[in-house]
Amino acid sequence: MDIKTILLFFFCSIWITNSQASLDSRDRLSPYSQGLADRFGEGSNHGAITLEKELRAVYDPNNEAAAVRGDRLGRFSLIKEPNLHSLRSSLNFSNSIQDLRGKDFLVGFDGRSQRRVILTGNLIIKYTPNLNLDSIQSNYPIQLVKDFPKIKTAFFKVLDSESLPEIERSVGQEPHVLNVRMEQLQFGKRAR
């Protein structure tokens, strides 16, 4: 091999390697080096969670809701609201109401993952030390569930669950609020 062939090979390999590299350096940063808007997709509404107002999720490990033909997410059955009342009045389901079975949860569609999610109706708010939690409570139809002041995170129950996404957006605009998100139930398989 002569020197021209070696140099040509060397420059071609460098060019191919560089052409495969990302043009945007933010793609190579760790999640800790990116801003909140980059990590959580808050810059656009494409990843927003929208409520599926006609559906509710109930914990149903034995699939007793199969009689009303609902979809499933893990051990939860997705049921239309009119069918929820008939399911609750059924003998088997009403006798075994305990813990999660006594509640129905909201169902949303996550635009980022293109999947349905189960929502508790709570907001998780990460805040700065200057935030007055009482003023947030008085400005929005929310109620404090639990505050963790050491990590500056609070859980709020939204009193008007139908307007959960709108309240999330509004609270996120408050000056001392760092991040707001809807609390989701995880329904997939767990590691043992």
Long-range contacts (C-beta under 8 A, 24 or more apart in sequence): 36-178, 36-179, 40-179, 40-181, 41-112, 42-172, 45-111, 46-111, 46-112, 47-110, 47-111, 47-112, 48-111, 48-165, 49-108, 49-109, 49-110, 49-111, 49-117, 49-119, 49-165, 49-182, 50-108, 50-109, 50-111, 50-165, 51-106, 51-107, 51-108, 51-119, 51-162, 51-164, 51-165, 52-107, 52-108, 52-109, 52-116, 53-162, 54-80, 54-81, 55-79, 55-80, 55-81, 55-107, 56-80, 56-81, 56-84, 56-104, 56-105, 56-106, 56-107, 57-104, 57-105, 57-106, 57-107, 57-118, 57-185, 58-84, 58-87, 58-101, 58-103, 58-104, 58-105, 59-99, 59-100, 59-101, 59-103, 60-93, 60-101, 64-90, 64-92, 64-93, 65-93, 73-116, 73-118, 73-187, 74-187, 74-188, 74-189, 75-187, 76-105, 76-118, 76-185, 76-187, 78-107, 78-116, 79-104, 105-185, 106-161, 106-164, 108-182, 117-184, 118-184, 118-185, 118-187, 119-164, 119-182, 119-183, 119-184, 119-185, 120-182, 120-183, 120-184, 120-185, 121-157, 121-158, 121-161, 121-164, 121-183, 122-155, 122-156, 122-157, 122-158, 122-182, 122-183, 123-155, 123-156, 123-158, 123-164, 123-167, 123-168, 123-171, 123-180, 123-181, 123-182, 123-183, 124-153, 124-154, 124-155, 124-180, 124-181, 124-182, 124-183, 125-153, 125-154, 125-155, 125-156, 125-171, 125-177, 125-179, 125-180, 126-152, 126-153, 126-177, 126-178, 126-179, 126-180, 127-152, 127-153, 127-154, 127-176, 127-177, 127-178, 128-152, 128-176, 128-177, 128-178, 130-176, 131-174, 131-176, 131-177, 136-171, 136-174, 136-177, 140-167, 140-170, 140-171, 141-167, 142-167, 142-171, 155-183
